[in-house]
Each structure stands twice: as structure tokens, then as C-alpha cells.
Amino acid sequence: MDNEIKCPSCGQVFKVDESGYASILKQVRDHEFEKELKSREEKDLEMELMKQDKLHQEDLSKKEGQISDLQRKIEHLQAEIDKAQTEKELAVTKATSEKEKELSDKNNEIVKLKSDINLQKKEGELEKSNLIEKHKGELKLRDEEIERLKDFKARQSTKMVGESLEQHCMNQFNQIRMAAFPNAEFGKDNDASSGSKGDFIYRESSDGVEFISIMFEMKNEMDTTATKHKNEDFFKELDKDRREKKCEYAVLVSLLEADNELYNNGIVDVSYQYEKMFVVRPQFFIPIISLLRNAALNSLVYRKQLAEIQNQQLDIFHFEENLEQFKQDFSVSVTRAENNYNDAIKNIDKAINDLTTVKTKLEQSMKGLNTANGKLEKVNIKKLTKNAPSVKTMFDEMGEKDN
């Protein structure tokens, strides 16, 4: 039996026998099977690939998650490392800065110590130089003072008789008249109508009210005078002149009794014999005027009030009592001032010997200064740091650093 087969492409009909047909059918079947098989294999493979891809994607996602975790851990660890590094660097910087500061402070301290030593040395040299110059000046002044006192003593020994003592006191007053006593009246007592007169009268007023008046008498005599006078020989006459010329105080300026310690100690109040009377050596002529004048200024207000009351013809009995009490208090003040003067100038007559002694001591001081200068020149850092080990260590370290 023949079988016909039509070509699907051209439409031609072929006749094939049974065996050929079976063979073709087998080929077709084998081809379809293989095709089906291949299709299934491809589908299975595709399914497997999709499955594998899915598994791969899942694994990849898991790996990416792990990588992200590891990355975060790495970043955290790096941050910790960076922080530690920063802290380390800061610590190192701080330690270095502190060390540098410590070294700088030590260097500055050493420099300052050196500067202080040099400054002290220079100051010592300057002080020594100034002290030497000062002592030279003092020696010169002492020598001049000694010569002046020797000259004064010599003039005392010749006693500046008569008009010379009066002229001496007048010159002393005129030298400071305008500076110390611009409103005062001071001059010779030329009124001998009562049979006697003093040498000088000092008066000073304020607003027409006289607040101080002093009668002065100057006395001296030659060493060769046969009859030696005493100061008290002239008290009575001086007191008489004071009262007649209406002076409040009487002062005897005397070179008599040159060896009498009482009169040589300064201002002597002899009011126990004659009221408001003093005895002074020529060198206390100006001081006694200043003392009495300054004390009298304290009573000026009362004196002005008294003058006003007298002008108005008022009862001044109690006022005069008060004024008298003031005068008594003033006399006590004068006595106290005199005592202070006596204490302050008790060594006047010994001035020459004392100044000579001072001169000798100053000369010895010069020798001591020269010795001290020699010691100063021998001063060095080693000696200065002998008992200061910490300072010596700093100098040693500085020396090592310089090397």
C-alpha cells in the first residue's frame, strides 16, 4: 500500500511505500520528540537558571548586607582609630607644648637670674660709686664744718669785743630779715634818756597790735681783761632797760664765762631771777627770736581782742586773767622748748672732736668700701650657687644646652 505525502511548502504529492512512510513518520516523531525534549530542556534550564538566578540574587543580597555590615563596622572602627589617633596627637602636642613651656620657663628663669645677678652687680658698683662720692662729699663737708667751727672757736677765744659782736648779730639778722622777719622792726636802741640803753630792740606788729618785743644786750670781753665778768652781772641793768623801753622779753647774747657748761648748752631761761629773761650764745641769736616770735603768734588773737576791748573801754579784768594764764602757760612752753633745745644741742661744744671722729670713721669706711669692692669683683656664679643646688643645676643644664 502506497501512502501519499503532500509537501506543505510546494503542495506536491509524493508517494511512499509503507516502510518509507514508517521511516518518515519515525523521523518526524523523533524530530518532534527531540524538539519537545529540547523545548522542555530549555524550559527546565530556564527554570533552573531563574531558580539559580533567584538564589544568586538572594545570596548576592545577603552578601551585600554582610558587606554593608562589615563596611559599617569598618567605618566605626576607623572612626575609633581616628579618634584615638587624634587623642594621641593631642596628648603628644600637649606634652610637647608643656615640655617646651617648662624648658622655656627654665630658660627664662635662668636668663632672668643672670640678668638679676648682672643688675645687682651693676647696682652694687653704682651704689659703691655713689657711696664713695657721698662719703667724699661728706668728708669735704665735715672738713669745711671742722674748719668753720675751728674758726668760730678761734673767734670765741678772741671774744669779738665791743662793736664786733653787735655787728655779727646784726649781719645774722639782716641775712634772713626779708625771708623770716619781713614785717619786723630791728635796730639799735638809741634812747639813753633814762640814763642807760640796750644794744638792740626787736618789735613786730599785726594790724597795729604789737605781739612781740625783745630787748637785746651783747656782752663779751678780751681774755686779757683783768677783771672777769659774769653774765648775771648784767641781768639787773638789762631788766631795767626792758621795762623802761616797754619790751616783753630780755635776751643777753653773751660770750662771757666761756667754760660754763650751763650757758654752753644752748638757750638758758633765767626767769627765776628776772622775769622773761634769757641768756644765749651768738649761734642761738636767730633761734631765740624765732622761738619767742612763733610762741607769741599764738597769743596774737587774744592781744587783738584785748586791744579792741581796751579801745572800747570795756572791763578787761577777767580777760587779763586769762591772758596772764596764757602767758604763764607760754612761759611753761618756753621752758619746755628750752629743755628740748638743751637736749638737742648739748654736744655743740664737742662738735669739733665729734666731727673729727666722724671723719676718721668715714676714712675707715672708705677702706672698708675698697675691701668690699675687692670682694665684689671676686663674686661669680659658682660662689653664688654654693648653697643653692637647684640654681646650680639650672646653670649646669643651661651650660650643657649651650654646648
TIBA-879342 format. One line per field, with one value per residue (C-alpha): x, y, z; residue in three letters; residue number from 1. Coordinates in Angstrom, 3 decimals, m for minus. Layout:
<rs>
px (X, ...)
py (Y, ...)
pz (Z, ...)
residuo (ALA, ...)
num (NUM, ...)
</rs>
This chain:
<rs>
px (0.000, 1.334, 0.946, 0.834, 2.552, 1.824, 4.580, 3.325, 5.574, 5.020, 1.842, 3.434, 2.180, 4.695, 4.018, 5.949, 5.773, 4.885, 8.421, 9.331, 6.288, 7.104, 10.639, 9.457, 6.884, 9.623, 11.831, 9.004, 8.273, 11.913, 12.211, 9.126, 10.286, 13.683, 12.099, 9.774, 12.575, 14.759, 11.920, 11.400, 15.098, 15.252, 12.269, 13.831, 17.110, 15.370, 13.527, 16.797, 18.539, 15.734, 15.929, 19.714, 19.438, 16.955, 19.210, 22.136, 20.209, 19.276, 22.840, 24.073, 21.615, 22.759, 26.378, 25.669, 24.017, 27.053, 29.308, 27.260, 27.532, 31.246, 31.563, 29.735, 31.935, 34.999, 33.849, 33.120, 36.469, 38.164, 36.384, 37.641, 41.128, 40.954, 39.688, 42.437, 44.980, 43.649, 43.721, 47.219, 48.327, 46.677, 48.332, 51.685, 51.160, 50.114, 53.029, 55.403, 53.934, 54.185, 57.740, 58.634, 56.940, 58.770, 62.079, 61.181, 60.279, 63.563, 65.481, 63.616, 64.301, 67.977, 68.102, 66.284, 68.611, 71.610, 70.071, 69.339, 72.903, 74.297, 71.856, 72.748, 76.400, 75.897, 73.723, 76.388, 79.055, 76.840, 75.935, 79.585, 80.470, 77.647, 78.606, 82.223, 81.164, 78.764, 81.462, 83.852, 81.212, 80.543, 84.250, 84.532, 81.536, 82.941, 86.310, 84.627, 82.493, 85.538, 87.349, 84.301, 83.975, 87.688, 87.415, 84.362, 86.185, 89.166, 86.906, 85.379, 88.785, 89.434, 85.890, 84.763, 84.890, 82.668, 81.053, 82.243, 79.723, 76.917, 77.850, 77.947, 74.387, 73.169, 74.637, 72.998, 69.609, 69.886, 70.829, 67.375, 65.316, 63.200, 62.676, 61.952, 61.006, 59.702, 57.397, 59.736, 61.496, 65.066, 67.664, 69.928, 68.455, 69.492, 67.287, 69.503, 67.144, 66.748, 70.481, 71.049, 70.144, 70.309, 72.003, 69.100, 65.296, 63.117, 59.424, 56.718, 53.057, 49.990, 47.128, 48.546, 48.763, 52.286, 52.600, 56.341, 59.130, 62.644, 65.423, 68.887, 72.201, 75.519, 78.406, 81.973, 85.492, 89.119, 90.990, 93.482, 90.864, 91.992, 88.507, 86.374, 82.637, 79.810, 76.589, 74.487, 76.411, 74.302, 70.856, 69.651, 70.567, 69.083, 65.819, 65.679, 66.171, 63.476, 60.903, 61.724, 61.525, 58.330, 59.725, 58.168, 61.383, 65.058, 67.871, 71.561, 73.767, 76.999, 80.479, 81.256, 82.049, 83.271, 83.827, 80.448, 78.504, 75.173, 75.493, 77.310, 74.386, 72.130, 69.258, 69.163, 65.981, 66.956, 63.401, 63.895, 65.998, 64.431, 61.093, 61.153, 64.918, 67.145, 70.896, 72.218, 75.484, 75.783, 74.918, 71.466, 70.698, 68.342, 66.795, 65.724, 63.983, 62.182, 61.194, 59.752, 58.110, 56.385, 55.117, 53.845, 51.916, 49.674, 48.574, 48.040, 44.282, 43.979, 46.135, 43.940, 40.835, 42.433, 43.293, 39.722, 38.268, 40.636, 39.668, 36.040, 36.852, 35.320, 36.057, 39.085, 39.741, 38.802, 40.300, 43.637, 43.446, 43.003, 45.814, 48.070, 47.249, 48.130, 51.421, 52.188, 51.354, 53.501, 56.358, 55.999, 56.047, 59.187, 60.789, 59.868, 61.153, 64.363, 64.729, 64.195, 66.809, 69.198, 68.704, 69.119, 72.317, 74.034, 77.015, 77.600, 80.931, 82.122, 81.357, 84.972, 86.028, 82.897, 83.319, 86.968, 85.889, 83.299, 85.962, 88.184, 85.294, 84.429, 88.049, 87.846, 84.576, 86.375, 88.884, 86.016, 84.408, 87.631, 87.786, 84.124, 84.890, 87.636, 85.235, 82.583, 84.976, 85.568, 81.868, 80.986, 78.124, 79.912, 80.154, 76.650, 75.201, 77.322, 74.375, 71.703, 71.863, 68.677, 70.064, 73.402, 71.567, 69.784, 73.101, 74.652, 71.735, 71.996, 75.730, 75.108, 72.444, 74.765, 77.449)
py (0.000, 3.281, 6.302, 9.849, 12.694, 16.308, 18.884, 21.659, 24.094, 23.388, 21.248, 18.420, 14.955, 12.186, 8.541, 6.488, 2.887, 1.638, 1.199, 4.660, 6.108, 4.432, 5.738, 9.250, 9.008, 7.815, 10.690, 13.102, 11.641, 11.616, 15.183, 16.295, 14.392, 15.939, 19.258, 18.745, 17.383, 20.287, 22.649, 21.012, 21.005, 24.657, 25.338, 23.272, 25.023, 28.375, 27.392, 26.250, 29.410, 31.510, 29.493, 29.807, 33.489, 33.932, 32.034, 34.051, 37.293, 36.242, 35.239, 38.446, 40.484, 38.605, 39.182, 42.868, 43.089, 41.420, 43.748, 46.744, 45.474, 44.947, 48.382, 49.983, 48.073, 49.138, 52.765, 52.633, 51.031, 53.637, 56.394, 54.850, 54.616, 58.224, 59.376, 57.501, 58.914, 62.441, 61.991, 60.609, 63.527, 65.988, 64.297, 64.372, 68.017, 68.927, 67.049, 68.628, 72.073, 71.601, 70.367, 73.245, 75.668, 74.108, 74.407, 77.949, 78.842, 77.400, 79.253, 82.445, 81.889, 81.350, 84.430, 86.434, 85.104, 86.065, 89.468, 89.912, 88.955, 91.369, 94.049, 93.501, 93.647, 96.886, 98.294, 97.263, 99.001, 102.082, 102.096, 101.717, 104.575, 106.742, 105.858, 106.737, 110.062, 110.640, 109.904, 112.162, 114.897, 114.238, 114.271, 117.578, 118.990, 117.663, 119.211, 122.512, 122.283, 121.489, 124.471, 126.666, 125.566, 125.956, 129.472, 130.138, 128.749, 130.920, 133.941, 132.929, 132.832, 136.383, 137.271, 139.597, 142.512, 145.582, 146.529, 143.318, 141.105, 143.595, 143.752, 139.954, 139.698, 142.484, 140.702, 137.415, 139.090, 141.033, 137.895, 136.381, 139.505, 139.522, 135.760, 135.142, 138.526, 140.772, 142.823, 143.142, 146.249, 145.585, 148.207, 149.885, 151.236, 154.883, 156.234, 156.914, 159.417, 157.170, 157.012, 153.639, 151.782, 148.306, 147.301, 146.228, 146.147, 143.744, 144.544, 143.070, 144.016, 142.785, 145.141, 147.713, 145.292, 144.557, 140.878, 140.504, 142.805, 141.868, 143.913, 142.592, 143.164, 141.857, 141.200, 139.854, 140.660, 140.061, 137.078, 139.590, 141.527, 141.672, 141.550, 138.752, 139.500, 137.001, 137.003, 137.678, 140.931, 142.409, 140.951, 143.855, 146.564, 144.547, 144.037, 147.796, 148.609, 146.084, 147.662, 151.258, 150.516, 148.517, 145.269, 141.945, 139.883, 140.466, 138.450, 138.608, 137.480, 136.628, 135.217, 135.591, 132.555, 130.569, 127.428, 127.498, 124.361, 125.937, 128.662, 126.455, 124.007, 126.408, 128.726, 129.372, 130.649, 132.845, 133.990, 132.546, 135.710, 138.221, 137.859, 136.770, 136.871, 134.504, 134.066, 132.673, 132.235, 134.094, 130.958, 130.947, 134.594, 133.835, 130.692, 132.604, 135.243, 132.520, 130.645, 133.671, 135.047, 131.788, 131.318, 134.919, 134.398, 132.002, 134.876, 137.337, 136.746, 137.421, 140.521, 141.894, 141.180, 142.892, 145.961, 146.126, 145.836, 148.490, 150.812, 150.328, 150.992, 147.701, 145.753, 143.582, 142.201, 138.601, 138.834, 139.906, 136.998, 134.668, 136.398, 136.114, 132.440, 132.137, 133.928, 131.548, 128.604, 130.189, 130.525, 126.831, 126.119, 128.213, 126.293, 123.025, 124.309, 125.341, 121.858, 120.397, 122.783, 121.809, 118.122, 118.719, 120.779, 119.542, 118.358, 121.626, 122.392, 118.900, 119.285, 119.596, 116.398, 114.590, 115.700, 114.710, 111.297, 111.095, 111.972, 109.173, 106.717, 107.820, 107.268, 103.806, 103.320, 104.157, 101.441, 99.046, 100.013, 99.296, 95.890, 95.268, 96.274, 93.665, 91.031, 92.150, 91.681, 88.097, 87.256, 84.562, 82.165, 79.273, 81.136, 82.495, 78.988, 77.329, 76.764, 76.758, 73.350, 73.905, 77.148, 75.429, 72.631, 75.166, 76.818, 73.396, 72.460, 75.803, 75.249, 71.795, 73.231, 75.978, 73.336)
pz (0.000, m1.075, 1.020, m0.316, 1.381, 0.385, 0.785, 2.961, 1.115, m2.617, m2.461, m4.446, m3.582, m3.061, m2.882, m0.398, 0.487, 3.891, 5.013, 3.741, 5.343, 8.592, 8.289, 7.598, 10.369, 12.672, 11.644, 12.204, 15.538, 16.513, 15.378, 17.323, 20.345, 20.211, 19.617, 22.549, 24.608, 23.695, 24.449, 27.803, 28.490, 27.605, 29.862, 32.623, 32.070, 32.080, 35.248, 36.768, 35.629, 37.079, 40.257, 40.310, 39.493, 42.285, 44.641, 43.366, 43.855, 47.366, 48.082, 46.492, 48.589, 51.670, 50.747, 50.118, 53.564, 55.111, 53.151, 54.389, 57.968, 57.558, 55.958, 58.905, 61.324, 59.369, 59.345, 63.086, 63.737, 61.551, 63.492, 66.739, 65.273, 64.052, 67.449, 69.232, 66.791, 67.346, 71.102, 70.835, 68.683, 71.082, 74.036, 72.282, 71.287, 74.822, 76.362, 73.856, 74.495, 78.273, 77.948, 75.680, 78.085, 81.010, 79.153, 78.091, 81.683, 82.897, 80.217, 81.047, 84.743, 84.018, 81.806, 84.477, 87.154, 85.048, 84.408, 88.131, 89.008, 86.447, 87.567, 91.216, 90.324, 88.390, 91.180, 93.679, 91.638, 91.197, 94.876, 95.762, 93.429, 94.793, 98.360, 97.670, 96.150, 99.029, 101.582, 99.699, 99.815, 103.493, 104.233, 102.411, 104.314, 107.596, 106.834, 105.996, 109.131, 111.234, 109.758, 110.304, 113.918, 114.461, 113.072, 115.224, 118.272, 117.458, 117.210, 120.510, 122.065, 120.896, 122.053, 119.215, 121.627, 121.586, 118.326, 116.546, 118.401, 117.779, 114.109, 113.956, 115.303, 113.015, 109.992, 111.008, 111.280, 108.018, 106.088, 106.730, 107.528, 104.352, 104.325, 108.015, 109.532, 106.712, 108.989, 111.967, 113.297, 114.428, 115.239, 117.759, 120.977, 120.734, 123.539, 126.584, 128.212, 131.243, 131.790, 130.097, 126.951, 125.496, 122.280, 120.021, 120.137, 118.135, 117.636, 115.399, 114.973, 113.091, 112.199, 114.569, 117.507, 118.785, 119.662, 120.336, 121.617, 122.761, 124.344, 123.395, 125.144, 123.694, 126.077, 125.726, 126.905, 125.995, 127.504, 128.850, 130.808, 134.416, 135.933, 134.544, 134.398, 134.809, 132.872, 135.938, 136.475, 133.636, 134.476, 136.611, 134.094, 131.215, 133.113, 133.818, 130.126, 129.136, 131.448, 130.522, 126.790, 127.351, 125.882, 126.814, 126.788, 127.573, 125.960, 126.830, 123.916, 125.675, 125.185, 128.882, 131.059, 128.070, 130.175, 131.921, 130.831, 131.780, 129.143, 126.640, 126.397, 124.487, 125.437, 129.187, 130.890, 133.850, 134.633, 138.118, 138.719, 136.324, 134.566, 130.900, 130.563, 128.566, 128.026, 124.714, 122.852, 119.488, 117.474, 119.137, 118.422, 115.491, 117.085, 120.251, 118.105, 116.105, 119.250, 121.068, 117.910, 116.970, 120.511, 120.616, 117.380, 119.328, 121.570, 118.703, 118.562, 122.277, 122.013, 119.197, 121.229, 124.213, 122.133, 120.808, 124.297, 125.619, 122.770, 123.695, 127.397, 128.494, 131.626, 130.853, 134.299, 133.543, 130.101, 131.577, 133.985, 131.054, 129.215, 132.242, 132.489, 128.827, 129.474, 132.307, 130.090, 127.417, 129.903, 130.699, 126.956, 126.592, 129.450, 127.795, 124.472, 126.202, 127.655, 124.195, 122.833, 125.593, 124.807, 121.072, 121.233, 124.382, 122.325, 120.407, 122.140, 121.405, 117.689, 116.611, 118.349, 117.204, 113.593, 113.697, 114.969, 112.179, 109.649, 110.978, 110.803, 107.283, 106.245, 107.811, 105.953, 102.699, 103.463, 104.172, 100.857, 98.997, 100.731, 99.816, 96.227, 96.102, 97.367, 94.873, 91.971, 93.104, 93.046, 90.482, 89.797, 91.461, 94.750, 94.479, 93.948, 96.624, 98.955, 96.222, 94.472, 92.450, 90.985, 90.310, 88.472, 86.247, 85.384, 84.637, 82.356, 80.618, 80.115, 78.636, 76.318, 75.121, 74.352)
residuo (MET, ASP, ASN, GLU, ILE, LYS, CYS, PRO, SER, CYS, GLY, GLN, VAL, PHE, LYS, VAL, ASP, GLU, SER, GLY, TYR, ALA, SER, ILE, LEU, LYS, GLN, VAL, ARG, ASP, HIS, GLU, PHE, GLU, LYS, GLU, LEU, LYS, SER, ARG, GLU, GLU, LYS, ASP, LEU, GLU, MET, GLU, LEU, MET, LYS, GLN, ASP, LYS, LEU, HIS, GLN, GLU, ASP, LEU, SER, LYS, LYS, GLU, GLY, GLN, ILE, SER, ASP, LEU, GLN, ARG, LYS, ILE, GLU, HIS, LEU, GLN, ALA, GLU, ILE, ASP, LYS, ALA, GLN, THR, GLU, LYS, GLU, LEU, ALA, VAL, THR, LYS, ALA, THR, SER, GLU, LYS, GLU, LYS, GLU, LEU, SER, ASP, LYS, ASN, ASN, GLU, ILE, VAL, LYS, LEU, LYS, SER, ASP, ILE, ASN, LEU, GLN, LYS, LYS, GLU, GLY, GLU, LEU, GLU, LYS, SER, ASN, LEU, ILE, GLU, LYS, HIS, LYS, GLY, GLU, LEU, LYS, LEU, ARG, ASP, GLU, GLU, ILE, GLU, ARG, LEU, LYS, ASP, PHE, LYS, ALA, ARG, GLN, SER, THR, LYS, MET, VAL, GLY, GLU, SER, LEU, GLU, GLN, HIS, CYS, MET, ASN, GLN, PHE, ASN, GLN, ILE, ARG, MET, ALA, ALA, PHE, PRO, ASN, ALA, GLU, PHE, GLY, LYS, ASP, ASN, ASP, ALA, SER, SER, GLY, SER, LYS, GLY, ASP, PHE, ILE, TYR, ARG, GLU, SER, SER, ASP, GLY, VAL, GLU, PHE, ILE, SER, ILE, MET, PHE, GLU, MET, LYS, ASN, GLU, MET, ASP, THR, THR, ALA, THR, LYS, HIS, LYS, ASN, GLU, ASP, PHE, PHE, LYS, GLU, LEU, ASP, LYS, ASP, ARG, ARG, GLU, LYS, LYS, CYS, GLU, TYR, ALA, VAL, LEU, VAL, SER, LEU, LEU, GLU, ALA, ASP, ASN, GLU, LEU, TYR, ASN, ASN, GLY, ILE, VAL, ASP, VAL, SER, TYR, GLN, TYR, GLU, LYS, MET, PHE, VAL, VAL, ARG, PRO, GLN, PHE, PHE, ILE, PRO, ILE, ILE, SER, LEU, LEU, ARG, ASN, ALA, ALA, LEU, ASN, SER, LEU, VAL, TYR, ARG, LYS, GLN, LEU, ALA, GLU, ILE, GLN, ASN, GLN, GLN, LEU, ASP, ILE, PHE, HIS, PHE, GLU, GLU, ASN, LEU, GLU, GLN, PHE, LYS, GLN, ASP, PHE, SER, VAL, SER, VAL, THR, ARG, ALA, GLU, ASN, ASN, TYR, ASN, ASP, ALA, ILE, LYS, ASN, ILE, ASP, LYS, ALA, ILE, ASN, ASP, LEU, THR, THR, VAL, LYS, THR, LYS, LEU, GLU, GLN, SER, MET, LYS, GLY, LEU, ASN, THR, ALA, ASN, GLY, LYS, LEU, GLU, LYS, VAL, ASN, ILE, LYS, LYS, LEU, THR, LYS, ASN, ALA, PRO, SER, VAL, LYS, THR, MET, PHE, ASP, GLU, MET, GLY, GLU, LYS, ASP, ASN)
num (1, 2, 3, 4, 5, 6, 7, 8, 9, 10, 11, 12, 13, 14, 15, 16, 17, 18, 19, 20, 21, 22, 23, 24, 25, 26, 27, 28, 29, 30, 31, 32, 33, 34, 35, 36, 37, 38, 39, 40, 41, 42, 43, 44, 45, 46, 47, 48, 49, 50, 51, 52, 53, 54, 55, 56, 57, 58, 59, 60, 61, 62, 63, 64, 65, 66, 67, 68, 69, 70, 71, 72, 73, 74, 75, 76, 77, 78, 79, 80, 81, 82, 83, 84, 85, 86, 87, 88, 89, 90, 91, 92, 93, 94, 95, 96, 97, 98, 99, 100, 101, 102, 103, 104, 105, 106, 107, 108, 109, 110, 111, 112, 113, 114, 115, 116, 117, 118, 119, 120, 121, 122, 123, 124, 125, 126, 127, 128, 129, 130, 131, 132, 133, 134, 135, 136, 137, 138, 139, 140, 141, 142, 143, 144, 145, 146, 147, 148, 149, 150, 151, 152, 153, 154, 155, 156, 157, 158, 159, 160, 161, 162, 163, 164, 165, 166, 167, 168, 169, 170, 171, 172, 173, 174, 175, 176, 177, 178, 179, 180, 181, 182, 183, 184, 185, 186, 187, 188, 189, 190, 191, 192, 193, 194, 195, 196, 197, 198, 199, 200, 201, 202, 203, 204, 205, 206, 207, 208, 209, 210, 211, 212, 213, 214, 215, 216, 217, 218, 219, 220, 221, 222, 223, 224, 225, 226, 227, 228, 229, 230, 231, 232, 233, 234, 235, 236, 237, 238, 239, 240, 241, 242, 243, 244, 245, 246, 247, 248, 249, 250, 251, 252, 253, 254, 255, 256, 257, 258, 259, 260, 261, 262, 263, 264, 265, 266, 267, 268, 269, 270, 271, 272, 273, 274, 275, 276, 277, 278, 279, 280, 281, 282, 283, 284, 285, 286, 287, 288, 289, 290, 291, 292, 293, 294, 295, 296, 297, 298, 299, 300, 301, 302, 303, 304, 305, 306, 307, 308, 309, 310, 311, 312, 313, 314, 315, 316, 317, 318, 319, 320, 321, 322, 323, 324, 325, 326, 327, 328, 329, 330, 331, 332, 333, 334, 335, 336, 337, 338, 339, 340, 341, 342, 343, 344, 345, 346, 347, 348, 349, 350, 351, 352, 353, 354, 355, 356, 357, 358, 359, 360, 361, 362, 363, 364, 365, 366, 367, 368, 369, 370, 371, 372, 373, 374, 375, 376, 377, 378, 379, 380, 381, 382, 383, 384, 385, 386, 387, 388, 389, 390, 391, 392, 393, 394, 395, 396, 397, 398, 399, 400, 401, 402, 403)
</rs>
